[in-house]
Amino acid sequence: KDYKSYFSTTPLHYKVEQPFRLTDTFGNYDVKVNVEGGGITGQAEAIRLGISRALCEINPEWRGELKPEGLLTRDPRMVERKKFGQKKARKKFQFSKR
């Protein structure tokens, strides 16, 4: 499936194309990607990270162009776990004075 039909909005197209545009290699490589889990934006960012890492393997000189844009950095945020004695991760049960 083509990425333009999978990602419906233009900003997501730009996210996927960004590593190629920064290194002036847009249209030079055919990329096949399997992505699962997360939302549509998270998947686009995961594809962008994978493409950026692959381009750095091909030509290490491109690292200097990709690194300042933050394309080689993984987003470390994770879902906080639910704690016992609470309704959610941070939300408490309703307080009753009496």
URKARA-V851004 format. One record per backbone hydrogen bond with DSSP energy under -0.5 kcal/mol. NH is the residue of the N-H (numbers start at 0). CO is the residue of the C=O. If there is no record, write none. Layout:
NH,CO
NH,CO
This chain:
4,1
5,1
6,2
7,5
12,8
13,9
14,10
15,11
16,12
17,13
19,16
20,16
21,17
22,18
23,20
24,19
25,19
27,24
28,24
30,28
42,38
43,39
44,40
45,41
46,42
47,43
48,44
49,45
50,46
51,47
52,48
53,49
54,50
55,51
56,52
57,53
58,54
61,58
62,59
63,60
64,61
65,61
66,62
67,63
69,66
70,65
72,69
75,73
82,87
85,82
86,90
87,90
96,94
